[in-house]
Amino acid sequence: MQPKTHPAIASQHYRMLDLQSRVASASPHGLVALLYEELLRSLDLISANHAQRKVIAGNTHLSKALSIIVALQGSLDFGNGGELAPVLNRIYRSAARSLNEAARDDDITKVKYVRSAISDIANAWQALT
């Protein structure tokens, strides 16, 4: 008899399989869209955890969000990105700084501010398709 798997673990496993499949078949443009999607999801999970009285500092979703921001910065093409690349770089730097301040101060309003800004960029990115 096999042990039962907790539904949350199974759900997370299937979500990871779905994400891996989407990454494998995505174009470079699609990969950036996936990064935005995962970043927004991480920011939402930080807020949900905070609503459950969990502090922001040390939250695994915060670490993931910061890692995604670094990945987005690393994907910028300053040679071909025109004026947009330096602007996005400043936004990403500011977002990372705000998230670190949110963790330091346990201030969810800073997380929500970053989420709003990233959501606007993600929506604009989707409109380019």
PyMOL CGO cylinders between C-alpha atoms (Angstrom):
from pymol import cmd
from pymol.cgo import CYLINDER

trace = [
    CYLINDER, 0.00, 0.00, 0.00, 1.40, 3.38, -0.99, 0.3, 1, 1, 1, 1, 1, 1,
    CYLINDER, 1.40, 3.38, -0.99, 1.35, 6.27, 1.46, 0.3, 1, 1, 1, 1, 1, 1,
    CYLINDER, 1.35, 6.27, 1.46, -1.12, 9.05, 0.69, 0.3, 1, 1, 1, 1, 1, 1,
    CYLINDER, -1.12, 9.05, 0.69, 0.24, 12.32, -0.58, 0.3, 1, 1, 1, 1, 1, 1,
    CYLINDER, 0.24, 12.32, -0.58, -1.06, 15.48, 0.99, 0.3, 1, 1, 1, 1, 1, 1,
    CYLINDER, -1.06, 15.48, 0.99, -3.24, 17.37, -1.55, 0.3, 1, 1, 1, 1, 1, 1,
    CYLINDER, -3.24, 17.37, -1.55, -1.19, 20.56, -1.16, 0.3, 1, 1, 1, 1, 1, 1,
    CYLINDER, -1.19, 20.56, -1.16, 2.02, 18.71, -1.98, 0.3, 1, 1, 1, 1, 1, 1,
    CYLINDER, 2.02, 18.71, -1.98, 0.43, 17.02, -4.98, 0.3, 1, 1, 1, 1, 1, 1,
    CYLINDER, 0.43, 17.02, -4.98, -0.96, 20.34, -6.20, 0.3, 1, 1, 1, 1, 1, 1,
    CYLINDER, -0.96, 20.34, -6.20, 2.46, 21.99, -5.87, 0.3, 1, 1, 1, 1, 1, 1,
    CYLINDER, 2.46, 21.99, -5.87, 4.07, 19.08, -7.72, 0.3, 1, 1, 1, 1, 1, 1,
    CYLINDER, 4.07, 19.08, -7.72, 1.63, 19.34, -10.65, 0.3, 1, 1, 1, 1, 1, 1,
    CYLINDER, 1.63, 19.34, -10.65, 2.06, 23.12, -10.73, 0.3, 1, 1, 1, 1, 1, 1,
    CYLINDER, 2.06, 23.12, -10.73, 5.83, 22.68, -11.01, 0.3, 1, 1, 1, 1, 1, 1,
    CYLINDER, 5.83, 22.68, -11.01, 5.41, 20.15, -13.83, 0.3, 1, 1, 1, 1, 1, 1,
    CYLINDER, 5.41, 20.15, -13.83, 3.12, 22.58, -15.65, 0.3, 1, 1, 1, 1, 1, 1,
    CYLINDER, 3.12, 22.58, -15.65, 5.59, 25.42, -15.18, 0.3, 1, 1, 1, 1, 1, 1,
    CYLINDER, 5.59, 25.42, -15.18, 8.50, 23.29, -16.41, 0.3, 1, 1, 1, 1, 1, 1,
    CYLINDER, 8.50, 23.29, -16.41, 6.50, 22.36, -19.51, 0.3, 1, 1, 1, 1, 1, 1,
    CYLINDER, 6.50, 22.36, -19.51, 5.62, 26.00, -20.18, 0.3, 1, 1, 1, 1, 1, 1,
    CYLINDER, 5.62, 26.00, -20.18, 9.26, 27.08, -19.76, 0.3, 1, 1, 1, 1, 1, 1,
    CYLINDER, 9.26, 27.08, -19.76, 10.49, 24.36, -22.11, 0.3, 1, 1, 1, 1, 1, 1,
    CYLINDER, 10.49, 24.36, -22.11, 8.15, 25.45, -24.89, 0.3, 1, 1, 1, 1, 1, 1,
    CYLINDER, 8.15, 25.45, -24.89, 8.29, 29.23, -24.38, 0.3, 1, 1, 1, 1, 1, 1,
    CYLINDER, 8.29, 29.23, -24.38, 9.86, 31.78, -26.67, 0.3, 1, 1, 1, 1, 1, 1,
    CYLINDER, 9.86, 31.78, -26.67, 12.25, 34.35, -25.14, 0.3, 1, 1, 1, 1, 1, 1,
    CYLINDER, 12.25, 34.35, -25.14, 9.29, 36.77, -25.00, 0.3, 1, 1, 1, 1, 1, 1,
    CYLINDER, 9.29, 36.77, -25.00, 7.21, 34.06, -23.32, 0.3, 1, 1, 1, 1, 1, 1,
    CYLINDER, 7.21, 34.06, -23.32, 9.94, 33.37, -20.76, 0.3, 1, 1, 1, 1, 1, 1,
    CYLINDER, 9.94, 33.37, -20.76, 9.87, 37.00, -19.64, 0.3, 1, 1, 1, 1, 1, 1,
    CYLINDER, 9.87, 37.00, -19.64, 6.07, 36.78, -19.39, 0.3, 1, 1, 1, 1, 1, 1,
    CYLINDER, 6.07, 36.78, -19.39, 6.46, 33.68, -17.20, 0.3, 1, 1, 1, 1, 1, 1,
    CYLINDER, 6.46, 33.68, -17.20, 8.93, 35.54, -14.99, 0.3, 1, 1, 1, 1, 1, 1,
    CYLINDER, 8.93, 35.54, -14.99, 6.42, 38.34, -14.53, 0.3, 1, 1, 1, 1, 1, 1,
    CYLINDER, 6.42, 38.34, -14.53, 3.67, 35.82, -13.78, 0.3, 1, 1, 1, 1, 1, 1,
    CYLINDER, 3.67, 35.82, -13.78, 5.78, 34.05, -11.16, 0.3, 1, 1, 1, 1, 1, 1,
    CYLINDER, 5.78, 34.05, -11.16, 6.90, 37.35, -9.66, 0.3, 1, 1, 1, 1, 1, 1,
    CYLINDER, 6.90, 37.35, -9.66, 3.31, 38.53, -9.27, 0.3, 1, 1, 1, 1, 1, 1,
    CYLINDER, 3.31, 38.53, -9.27, 2.37, 35.16, -7.77, 0.3, 1, 1, 1, 1, 1, 1,
    CYLINDER, 2.37, 35.16, -7.77, 5.22, 35.41, -5.25, 0.3, 1, 1, 1, 1, 1, 1,
    CYLINDER, 5.22, 35.41, -5.25, 4.19, 38.93, -4.27, 0.3, 1, 1, 1, 1, 1, 1,
    CYLINDER, 4.19, 38.93, -4.27, 0.59, 37.76, -3.81, 0.3, 1, 1, 1, 1, 1, 1,
    CYLINDER, 0.59, 37.76, -3.81, 1.79, 34.92, -1.58, 0.3, 1, 1, 1, 1, 1, 1,
    CYLINDER, 1.79, 34.92, -1.58, 3.85, 37.33, 0.53, 0.3, 1, 1, 1, 1, 1, 1,
    CYLINDER, 3.85, 37.33, 0.53, 0.67, 39.37, 1.09, 0.3, 1, 1, 1, 1, 1, 1,
    CYLINDER, 0.67, 39.37, 1.09, -1.38, 36.26, 1.87, 0.3, 1, 1, 1, 1, 1, 1,
    CYLINDER, -1.38, 36.26, 1.87, 1.21, 35.09, 4.40, 0.3, 1, 1, 1, 1, 1, 1,
    CYLINDER, 1.21, 35.09, 4.40, 1.35, 38.53, 5.96, 0.3, 1, 1, 1, 1, 1, 1,
    CYLINDER, 1.35, 38.53, 5.96, -2.43, 38.49, 6.34, 0.3, 1, 1, 1, 1, 1, 1,
    CYLINDER, -2.43, 38.49, 6.34, -1.93, 35.31, 8.37, 0.3, 1, 1, 1, 1, 1, 1,
    CYLINDER, -1.93, 35.31, 8.37, 0.37, 37.26, 10.69, 0.3, 1, 1, 1, 1, 1, 1,
    CYLINDER, 0.37, 37.26, 10.69, 3.60, 35.90, 9.20, 0.3, 1, 1, 1, 1, 1, 1,
    CYLINDER, 3.60, 35.90, 9.20, 6.47, 38.36, 8.97, 0.3, 1, 1, 1, 1, 1, 1,
    CYLINDER, 6.47, 38.36, 8.97, 7.84, 39.28, 5.58, 0.3, 1, 1, 1, 1, 1, 1,
    CYLINDER, 7.84, 39.28, 5.58, 11.51, 38.74, 6.46, 0.3, 1, 1, 1, 1, 1, 1,
    CYLINDER, 11.51, 38.74, 6.46, 12.63, 35.19, 5.83, 0.3, 1, 1, 1, 1, 1, 1,
    CYLINDER, 12.63, 35.19, 5.83, 9.59, 34.41, 3.71, 0.3, 1, 1, 1, 1, 1, 1,
    CYLINDER, 9.59, 34.41, 3.71, 10.54, 31.98, 0.92, 0.3, 1, 1, 1, 1, 1, 1,
    CYLINDER, 10.54, 31.98, 0.92, 8.27, 33.88, -1.46, 0.3, 1, 1, 1, 1, 1, 1,
    CYLINDER, 8.27, 33.88, -1.46, 10.28, 37.05, -0.77, 0.3, 1, 1, 1, 1, 1, 1,
    CYLINDER, 10.28, 37.05, -0.77, 13.48, 35.23, -1.72, 0.3, 1, 1, 1, 1, 1, 1,
    CYLINDER, 13.48, 35.23, -1.72, 11.83, 33.96, -4.89, 0.3, 1, 1, 1, 1, 1, 1,
    CYLINDER, 11.83, 33.96, -4.89, 10.54, 37.43, -5.79, 0.3, 1, 1, 1, 1, 1, 1,
    CYLINDER, 10.54, 37.43, -5.79, 13.99, 38.95, -5.32, 0.3, 1, 1, 1, 1, 1, 1,
    CYLINDER, 13.99, 38.95, -5.32, 15.56, 36.17, -7.41, 0.3, 1, 1, 1, 1, 1, 1,
    CYLINDER, 15.56, 36.17, -7.41, 13.09, 36.79, -10.21, 0.3, 1, 1, 1, 1, 1, 1,
    CYLINDER, 13.09, 36.79, -10.21, 13.85, 40.50, -10.16, 0.3, 1, 1, 1, 1, 1, 1,
    CYLINDER, 13.85, 40.50, -10.16, 17.55, 39.67, -10.52, 0.3, 1, 1, 1, 1, 1, 1,
    CYLINDER, 17.55, 39.67, -10.52, 16.70, 37.38, -13.45, 0.3, 1, 1, 1, 1, 1, 1,
    CYLINDER, 16.70, 37.38, -13.45, 14.65, 40.13, -15.09, 0.3, 1, 1, 1, 1, 1, 1,
    CYLINDER, 14.65, 40.13, -15.09, 17.54, 42.57, -14.66, 0.3, 1, 1, 1, 1, 1, 1,
    CYLINDER, 17.54, 42.57, -14.66, 19.90, 40.02, -16.16, 0.3, 1, 1, 1, 1, 1, 1,
    CYLINDER, 19.90, 40.02, -16.16, 17.66, 39.60, -19.18, 0.3, 1, 1, 1, 1, 1, 1,
    CYLINDER, 17.66, 39.60, -19.18, 17.81, 43.28, -20.12, 0.3, 1, 1, 1, 1, 1, 1,
    CYLINDER, 17.81, 43.28, -20.12, 19.47, 43.97, -23.46, 0.3, 1, 1, 1, 1, 1, 1,
    CYLINDER, 19.47, 43.97, -23.46, 21.15, 47.33, -23.06, 0.3, 1, 1, 1, 1, 1, 1,
    CYLINDER, 21.15, 47.33, -23.06, 22.59, 47.14, -26.58, 0.3, 1, 1, 1, 1, 1, 1,
    CYLINDER, 22.59, 47.14, -26.58, 19.23, 46.74, -28.32, 0.3, 1, 1, 1, 1, 1, 1,
    CYLINDER, 19.23, 46.74, -28.32, 16.80, 47.88, -25.63, 0.3, 1, 1, 1, 1, 1, 1,
    CYLINDER, 16.80, 47.88, -25.63, 16.99, 51.56, -26.44, 0.3, 1, 1, 1, 1, 1, 1,
    CYLINDER, 16.99, 51.56, -26.44, 15.75, 53.84, -23.68, 0.3, 1, 1, 1, 1, 1, 1,
    CYLINDER, 15.75, 53.84, -23.68, 13.59, 51.10, -22.18, 0.3, 1, 1, 1, 1, 1, 1,
    CYLINDER, 13.59, 51.10, -22.18, 16.38, 48.91, -20.79, 0.3, 1, 1, 1, 1, 1, 1,
    CYLINDER, 16.38, 48.91, -20.79, 17.84, 51.53, -18.40, 0.3, 1, 1, 1, 1, 1, 1,
    CYLINDER, 17.84, 51.53, -18.40, 14.33, 52.53, -17.28, 0.3, 1, 1, 1, 1, 1, 1,
    CYLINDER, 14.33, 52.53, -17.28, 13.42, 48.91, -16.50, 0.3, 1, 1, 1, 1, 1, 1,
    CYLINDER, 13.42, 48.91, -16.50, 16.75, 48.46, -14.74, 0.3, 1, 1, 1, 1, 1, 1,
    CYLINDER, 16.75, 48.46, -14.74, 15.97, 51.40, -12.44, 0.3, 1, 1, 1, 1, 1, 1,
    CYLINDER, 15.97, 51.40, -12.44, 12.47, 50.02, -11.79, 0.3, 1, 1, 1, 1, 1, 1,
    CYLINDER, 12.47, 50.02, -11.79, 13.83, 46.57, -10.94, 0.3, 1, 1, 1, 1, 1, 1,
    CYLINDER, 13.83, 46.57, -10.94, 16.49, 48.07, -8.66, 0.3, 1, 1, 1, 1, 1, 1,
    CYLINDER, 16.49, 48.07, -8.66, 13.83, 50.14, -6.91, 0.3, 1, 1, 1, 1, 1, 1,
    CYLINDER, 13.83, 50.14, -6.91, 11.54, 47.11, -6.59, 0.3, 1, 1, 1, 1, 1, 1,
    CYLINDER, 11.54, 47.11, -6.59, 14.31, 45.05, -4.98, 0.3, 1, 1, 1, 1, 1, 1,
    CYLINDER, 14.31, 45.05, -4.98, 15.15, 47.89, -2.60, 0.3, 1, 1, 1, 1, 1, 1,
    CYLINDER, 15.15, 47.89, -2.60, 11.47, 48.30, -1.67, 0.3, 1, 1, 1, 1, 1, 1,
    CYLINDER, 11.47, 48.30, -1.67, 11.08, 44.57, -1.01, 0.3, 1, 1, 1, 1, 1, 1,
    CYLINDER, 11.08, 44.57, -1.01, 14.17, 44.57, 1.20, 0.3, 1, 1, 1, 1, 1, 1,
    CYLINDER, 14.17, 44.57, 1.20, 12.77, 47.57, 3.10, 0.3, 1, 1, 1, 1, 1, 1,
    CYLINDER, 12.77, 47.57, 3.10, 9.41, 45.77, 3.37, 0.3, 1, 1, 1, 1, 1, 1,
    CYLINDER, 9.41, 45.77, 3.37, 11.18, 42.81, 4.95, 0.3, 1, 1, 1, 1, 1, 1,
    CYLINDER, 11.18, 42.81, 4.95, 13.18, 45.04, 7.30, 0.3, 1, 1, 1, 1, 1, 1,
    CYLINDER, 13.18, 45.04, 7.30, 10.13, 47.02, 8.42, 0.3, 1, 1, 1, 1, 1, 1,
    CYLINDER, 10.13, 47.02, 8.42, 7.52, 44.25, 7.98, 0.3, 1, 1, 1, 1, 1, 1,
    CYLINDER, 7.52, 44.25, 7.98, 5.64, 46.75, 5.80, 0.3, 1, 1, 1, 1, 1, 1,
    CYLINDER, 5.64, 46.75, 5.80, 3.16, 45.09, 3.46, 0.3, 1, 1, 1, 1, 1, 1,
    CYLINDER, 3.16, 45.09, 3.46, 2.31, 48.40, 1.77, 0.3, 1, 1, 1, 1, 1, 1,
    CYLINDER, 2.31, 48.40, 1.77, 5.74, 48.35, 0.09, 0.3, 1, 1, 1, 1, 1, 1,
    CYLINDER, 5.74, 48.35, 0.09, 5.07, 44.85, -1.23, 0.3, 1, 1, 1, 1, 1, 1,
    CYLINDER, 5.07, 44.85, -1.23, 1.71, 46.00, -2.58, 0.3, 1, 1, 1, 1, 1, 1,
    CYLINDER, 1.71, 46.00, -2.58, 3.35, 49.01, -4.22, 0.3, 1, 1, 1, 1, 1, 1,
    CYLINDER, 3.35, 49.01, -4.22, 5.90, 46.77, -5.95, 0.3, 1, 1, 1, 1, 1, 1,
    CYLINDER, 5.90, 46.77, -5.95, 3.13, 44.42, -7.03, 0.3, 1, 1, 1, 1, 1, 1,
    CYLINDER, 3.13, 44.42, -7.03, 1.20, 47.29, -8.59, 0.3, 1, 1, 1, 1, 1, 1,
    CYLINDER, 1.20, 47.29, -8.59, 4.24, 48.56, -10.50, 0.3, 1, 1, 1, 1, 1, 1,
    CYLINDER, 4.24, 48.56, -10.50, 5.21, 45.09, -11.72, 0.3, 1, 1, 1, 1, 1, 1,
    CYLINDER, 5.21, 45.09, -11.72, 1.61, 44.37, -12.70, 0.3, 1, 1, 1, 1, 1, 1,
    CYLINDER, 1.61, 44.37, -12.70, 1.61, 47.45, -14.92, 0.3, 1, 1, 1, 1, 1, 1,
    CYLINDER, 1.61, 47.45, -14.92, 4.83, 46.33, -16.61, 0.3, 1, 1, 1, 1, 1, 1,
    CYLINDER, 4.83, 46.33, -16.61, 3.58, 42.75, -17.00, 0.3, 1, 1, 1, 1, 1, 1,
    CYLINDER, 3.58, 42.75, -17.00, 0.36, 43.98, -18.61, 0.3, 1, 1, 1, 1, 1, 1,
    CYLINDER, 0.36, 43.98, -18.61, 2.32, 46.18, -21.02, 0.3, 1, 1, 1, 1, 1, 1,
    CYLINDER, 2.32, 46.18, -21.02, 4.59, 43.23, -21.83, 0.3, 1, 1, 1, 1, 1, 1,
    CYLINDER, 4.59, 43.23, -21.83, 1.55, 41.04, -22.59, 0.3, 1, 1, 1, 1, 1, 1,
    CYLINDER, 1.55, 41.04, -22.59, 0.16, 43.75, -24.86, 0.3, 1, 1, 1, 1, 1, 1,
    CYLINDER, 0.16, 43.75, -24.86, 3.29, 43.50, -27.02, 0.3, 1, 1, 1, 1, 1, 1,
    CYLINDER, 3.29, 43.50, -27.02, 2.31, 39.98, -28.13, 0.3, 1, 1, 1, 1, 1, 1,
]
cmd.load_cgo(trace, "trace")
